Amino acid sequence: MAADLNFEIKKATEDDCLSIARVHVLSWQQAYCDLLPIDYLAQLSVEKRETMWRNALRTGSSQVLVARSGDVLLGFISFAACRDEGAASDQAEIWSLYVSPAYWAAGVGRALYLAAKGQIQKQGFKTLSLWVIKGNQRALQFYTRAGFSSDLSKTFELAGVELQELRLV
């Protein structure tokens, strides 16, 4: 599939928010099906995520790029300054990177990551970090191949499940 897939990376607009929300929910439902309760994943709301993404684009809290093949939104990446307490002003963070499961392993995530990395470097950031839920093997393998390694972890609860989150730098 990867060789036949033609797509472009561009800055997200408010017209993309519904599609971003759909990809976000579907990706969560697939990526975390072994980590979170099925009933929790089933109740994730595309409408609430759409509102969240519209607000993010309106406020400019993060930059969002999308990968599109014609009218189909394949995935998205959100990034900005690092939100970690005490983070240096030259540290960026990938806030989220999700690709529709139908396009996993097709080069979409890598293309989004590289496009964001280029913008991050142009904006003068010197380091880049992100947080990944331990157990999300697909994401951990993706970021390890991109050169990231874990330097910190924290525990949190979601849907009655205690999860560990790893910071990758």
N, C-alpha and C positions, 0 to 999 in steps of 0.2 A: 504494500500500500504506500509506503513512504516515497518510493520512486515516482509514483503517479500523482502524488498530492502537490498541487500548486496552491500556494497561499501567500498572503501579504501580511506584514505587520504594520499596524498604524495606531495612532493615538485614539483611545476610546472616546466616544461621544455619548451623550445622553440617549441617543437612539440605540446604542449597544446594550443598555442596562438590563433589559429583559433577557436578552441572550446570555449576557454575563451571569445573571442570576441563575438561569437554567443550567449552565455549565457548572457553576459553583455548587448547586444542590446535587446534581447528578454525580459530580466528582466526589463529593463528600460521601454520598450513599455507596459508591463503589469502593473508594479508597479506605474507608473506615468501617466497612461491614463486619470485619473481624475484631474491631476494637470497641465499638459502641453498640448499644442495644438497637436492634432492628426497628422497634417502634419509635425510638428517638429519631433515627435517620429518616423514617417514613414521614414524620410530621414536619420535616424541614420545609420552610415556606419559600417558594420562588418569589412570591409577592413581597415578603419582608426583605429578602435579599435584593430584590430590584430597588426597593426604597433605599436600602443601605447604600447601594452602588450609585444611585442618583445623587444622594447626599454627598458621597465621597467626591464625585466629579464636580458637583456645584461648589463645594468648599475647597477643593484642591488639596485635601489632606494627604493624598498620595497621587502619584502619576500612574496611569493605567494604559497599558498597551494591549491590543487585541490581535489575534491571528484570525484572518478570514479567508475562506475559499468561496468566492462568489458571495452569496447571501448567507452562508453558513459560518457562524462564529465557532471556531475550533477550540479556542482557549484564550486565557488572559493572564497578565502579570501586573501586580500592583507593587510599587516601590516608592520609597522616600527616605528621609533621614531616619536614622535608627531611633526606635522608641524605648530602648532599654535605659533604665535609670543610670545616670552617670556616663552615658555614651558620649564620645567625642563628637564635636560638630562635623568632623570629616568622615563619620561612619554612616554608611547607608544601610538600609535593610530591605530585603524582599518581604513584603507584607503578605503576599499570597501569589501563588502560581498554580493555576488549574487548567487542565486540558480535558475536553470531553473524552470519556473513556473509549469511545469509538476511534479516537485518534491517538491513543497512548502508543508510544514507541514508533511514532511516525515522523519525529523530528520537530514537532510543533513546540513542545516545551523547551527544547534546546534553542530553537530560533527565538522564542520569546525571551529566554534568559539572556542570550547574547545581545539582543537588541536593547534590553534594559541595562545590561552591564555597560554597553557603549555609552548610553545616556548618563549613567551614574558616573562614569569616568570623565565625561565631558563637563559635568557639573562640579568637578573638583573633589569628589569623595575619594578617600584613600583606601578605605576598607569596606567590606560588605558582609553582612550577617543575615541570618534568618532562623526561624524556629520551626522544628519538625516534630510531630508526635512520634515517640519511639514506638516501633511496631509498623510504621508506614514504610515498609521495606522498599517499595518502588521509589518513593521520594528520597529516601536515604541513599539508595544506589545512584540515583540521578545526580544528587548533589556531591556525592563522593567522587563520581567520575568527573565532575566539573571542578574538582580540586578543594572542596570544602572539607573541614574536619570539625568534630565536636569539641567544644571547650567548656561547656557549662550545661547543667540540666536543672529542671525544676519540676515539681509535681503539682498537679491541679486536678480538680474533679469536674467532670462533665457527664450529665445524664446518669448520675449515680455511680460512675466508673472513675477510679483513680487512674490517671494517665501521667506519663512522664513525657516532658517536652525537652528536646535537645536543641541547644543553640549551636548552629554551624557557622563557621567563619572561614 
